[in-house]
Amino acid sequence: MRKALVVGINDYPSAPLRGCVNDAIAIGNVFGTHGDGSPNFAIKLKTSPSETITRATLRGEIESLFSGDPDVALLYFSGHGFINSLGGHIVTPDFKKYDEGVSMDDILKFANLSKAKDKIVILDCCHSGAFASPTITGSNLAQLSEGLSVLTASRDSESALEINGSGVFTTLVVSALQGGAADLRGHITPGSIYAYVDQALGPWDQRPIFKTNVTRFTSLRTITPPVSHATLRKLIDYFPMPQDEHNLDPSYEFTEPTADPKKVAIMKDLQKFVSVGLVAPVGEEHMYFAAMNSKSCKLTAVGFQYWRLVREKHL
């Protein structure tokens, strides 16, 4: 069972926002299904101004999210964030001085105590980097239980920006989930999402933060892979040992009079591997010339990793 609480709040009395509800809807839509349309997370969407979200109700919803023992419990929040001497808070519309919203420390406690196999917290709000990082109290250690991963839009000292009615961070997260952060098996993990967002933001932009305590990355969403699993499994056929080179000749080229249909089919697979960085020609810039000049191709470093996954029957 995979469940997600997705919250977007625009309706702040003295400081309304524009893009948080849009962000929550976009996140809910992309997490709701995998790329092939099959069900993924069971989404509970909470947005304001369409409904009243108070500190008490939001705290209760977060506690409920992390209750039980689901496979994955995921919290997404887009709205105002606030930080003071006691730590960070996600702000609710009923905020008041000394009671600004739900404490990030309380959310961390719920997540740390949860029996869910994997807990994911994604925050798109100002000062979100304060989550799980008690630097304000003088400690430099993040307090994360096993299985907890945290993605935040900015450091604890930074604002989170909106552009054209959407948060910069969430726009990138959605793009990552739509396939930008997928590996060659079609899996998207918290780590790959962070890498995608981190690379998209420059050194002078808001800096996303990633904190995790996991022994493995869980797949948050899958898409149709660029190379089918059936084709990837052929790596060990074309390269029986990872250091082997696959010898080519003109009969691999369909345009040649000597073309061999079986070798042409192999060449088609090898070209797919080249396009995703698993295989490279030896001594030539392009596979066509490697074939025409009877040279070879070999696995790249990344190709070796996928060769190993096939050999160990992980594909």
N, C-alpha and C positions, 0 to 999 in steps of 0.2 A: 504494500500500500504506500502510495506517495501522495502527500497532501501539501498544499501551499496556501498560506494566507498572504494575500496581495492587497496592499493598502495605498491609496493615493488621496491626498488631502490638498485641495485648493482653497477651501473656505475658512481662511483665518480672518477674524474680524478687523484687525488693524494692519495686516500685512498679507493680503491675498496673493496666491500664486496662480499661474495659468496652466502649467504643463503637467502637474502631478497626476491628475485623473487620467489624462491621455497616456502617461507613462504606465500607470497601473493596468489600464486596459490592454495596452500593447504587451506588457509582460504576461498578463493572464492569458492572452490569446496564444502567445508563442509557447508558454509552458504547458498549456492544456493538452496539446497533442504533439506527437512526434512528426517528423517530416513527411511520413507516409500517411498521416491522418489518424493513426492509431492512438488510443488514449494514453496520456502521460500522467500529469498531476491532476488530482481532484482540487480544483481551485475554489477558494472562498474569496470573493472580491468585495472589498469595502472601500467605498469612495465617498468623499464629501465635496460638494454639497448635496449629493443625492440622498444621503442618510446622515444621521447625527452620529458623529464619532467622538466620544468623550474619552478622557484619560482612563476612567474605570472600565468602559466597555472595551477599549483597545487592549488594555492590560489583560482583561479576561480572555479576549480572543487569542492573544499571544500565548497565554498559559495553556489554553485548550489546544493550540497548535502543537505544542511540545509535549502534550500528555499522550498516554498510550505507548505503543511500540511500533510505529510505522517504519517502513524501510527508509523513507526520506521525509523529513519535515523541513519546509522551506518558508522563510519569512522574507517578504519584499516590502519595503516602505519607501514612499516618495512624498516628501513634504518638508516642513521646516525642521531643522535640527538646532539644538541649543547646548551650550556648554557653560558650566560655572565651576565654582570651587569643589563641588561635590561630584562632578563628572558630566557625561553627556546625556542628553534626553532627546527622544523623538517627540515633537511638539504636537499637541492636539488643539482643536479650536477653542476648547474651554480653558486654555492656559491662563495662569495668573502668576504673579511673582511668588517665587519659592515653591511653585507647583506647576512647572512648565509642561509637563507631559509624562510619558513613560520613561523611566530611567533605563539607560542602556545597561547599567549594572544589573537591573532586575531581569531584563531580557536575557542577558548572559547567564544568569542563574537558572532561568527556565531551560535554556538550551543545554547548559552543562549537566543538569539533572535529568534531562530527557533520556528515555530508553530507545529513542529512534536510532537506527543504525547510522544514519548520516543526518547531520543538521546543517542547514545552509542559511546564512543571514546575508541579505543584500540590501544595503542602505544607500539611497540617493537623497542625501540631505546635507546641509552644511554641518561641518564638524563631525561628520560620521566616522572619521578615523579614530575617534575616541573610543569606539566600541571595542571592548575586550582588551583595552590597553590602558591600564591604570597608571599612566605616566604622571597624572596630576597628583597622585599621592606619593610620588617619588620612586615608583618602581618602573623598570623598563621591560618587564616580562608580561607577555600576553597570557591571560588565564583561560585556556581553551581545553575543554574535555576532549577525549578521543572521539573522532568522527565529526568534529565541528569545523566548518570553513566559513570565513567571513570575507565579503567583498564590499568595499565602501567607495563612495564617489570621490572622497577627498581626504586629506589629512585632518587631524583634529583642529588645526588652526586655519583651515581653508573653507571657503564657500563652495557650494555646488551650483554650477551655472545652468540656466535654461536658455535655449535658443529656439526660436520659431515654435514655441508651444510645447517643447519637450526638453527633458533634461539631457545634457550632453552625455553624461555617463550612461543613462538608461538607453539612449539611442544606440550607443555602441554595444551595450549588453544584448539588446534585441538583435542587432546585426550579427553578433557572435553566435547567438542561439539559432539564427536562421541558416547558419552554415559557415560563417566566417571563422569560427573557432573549432570546426570539426577536424578530427584526424581522418586518416584514410579509411578507417572502418566506419566513419560516420558518427563517431561518438563525440560529445561535447561535455567537458568537465569543468568544475570550478577553476582549476588551474589554467585551462586553455582559454576560458573566458577572460580571466585576468590578463593573460599574455596578449590577447587580442586588443583589449582596452588600453593596456599599458603602451603598446606600440603605436596606437592611434593618437594618443595624447602626447604633445610635445613637452619638453622639460620646463617650459614656462607656464603651462596650463595647470589646472587642478590635477593633483596626482592621486590616482586611485591607490587603495591599500588592500592587500591580500594577506590574510592570516589564516593558518590552518594547522590542525593537528590530526593528520590522517595517515594511515599506512597504505591506502590506495585511494585513487580518485574515483568517485562514483560518476557514472554517466548521467547527466541531467536531462539530456535530450539527444535523440539520434536523428540523422537525416540520411537520405540515400547517398551512399558513398560514391566518390568520383570514379573509383574502380571497384567492380563487384568483388565480393568475398570469393566467389568461385574463381575469378581471374587471379586474385592475390594468392590463392593457394597454389597456383602454378609456379610460384617463385622457386619452390624446392624441386620442381621438375626441370626448370631451365637452368638452375644453379644448384646441383646436388650438394655441393659444399659451398659455404659462403664466400670462400676465396676463389672459387672457380670463375673462369670467364666463359661466356657463351660465344662460340665461334660463328661468324657470319660469312656469307658469300653472296654473289649476285642472285642466286636462286631464291633468296629471301625477298627480293624486290618484285612486286607484282607487275611492274612495267617491263621486266626483262623477258626475252624469249625463253630463257631457261627457268623461269619462275616455277617453283614447286608449291602447289596449293597448301601442303602441310606446313612448309616453312613460312609461307606468306601469312598463314594464320598465327604462327608463333611470333612473327615480326609485328603483327598488329598488337599482340599482347605486350611485347617488349616496348613498343612505342608508347603504349599507355603508361607503362612503368617509368619511362623516361619523362613523360609529361608531368608526373607527380613526384619526381626526384628520387625514385627508387633505383634506377638503373642509369648508367652513363656509357656512351661509346668510348672505346679505348683508341687513342691515337687519331681520332677524328672529331670534328665539332658536331657532326650530325650522324644519325644512324644510317641514313641513306648512303653516305660516303663510306661508312664503316662496312656496310654490306658490299658495296661496289668494289671496294679495295680489299675484300676478304680479311677484314680485321675482326674485332670482337667487341663485346660489351660486358660490363661487370656491375655488381651491386655497389651502390653508394653506402655511406655509413648509415643513413636512414633505411636504405634497402635492407641492410643486414638486420636491423631491428625487426622489420616486418618479416623477413625470412625466419628469424627466430620465433616470432609469434606463430607463424604457420607450422614450423617444425614442432613446437610445443602444443599444437592443436588449440591455440587461443583464437584461431580464425577458421 
